[in-house]
């Protein structure tokens, strides 16, 4: 399994939004999606990032945000997310991205372990309000 060659060249810039909610919440935001495909052309997973400029320009560096990581259900817990996100981070760093941020629910142990392995550090926490 590998990221298909044209994905390694930089991911899919401005991918089609998958749901109406994604379209409503990300219109006007530069997105990039990395996809992991099997040799049999089966989609195994994807990772979606957004360009945090001009927000991050005040920080004096180029930053992107990791919006979501999806691995097909039967393929979870096989290291695919680790591989795919690591490759995406490498690709972004080659383009000068110095910082990647993401949000994870404190109860999502699998995501916390994944991002810990990838070198992410916790910098803040918050509260989610529902009504």
C-alpha positions, 0 to 999 in steps of 0.5 A: 500500500502506498499513497498514489504517486500523484498524491505524493506530489502534493495531495488534492488541492481544493477537493470536492466537498463530501457532504453539504456540511463540509461545503457549508463550513469550508467554502472560501477556505483552501483545503488539501486532501491526502488519500491512501489507496491500496494497490487494488484501487480501494480507498483506505483512508484520507486526511484533510487539511486547511491552509491557516493563512492569513490567520497564521501570518501574525505568528510569522510562520506558515501553518495548516490545520488538520481537519479530519482523518478517516480510515475505512472501518475494517482497516482501522488499527493497522497503522494506516492513519499513522503512515498517511498523516506522517506522509502528509506532514512530510509533504507539507513540511517540504512546502515550508509549512512549519506548524500543523494544528488539530483538535481532538476530543479528550475522550478519543484515546486512539487519536490522542495516541496517534498524534502523540506518536507523530510528535504533536503536543497538547497546548490548550483545552476547551469546553464544548457547549451543547443545547 
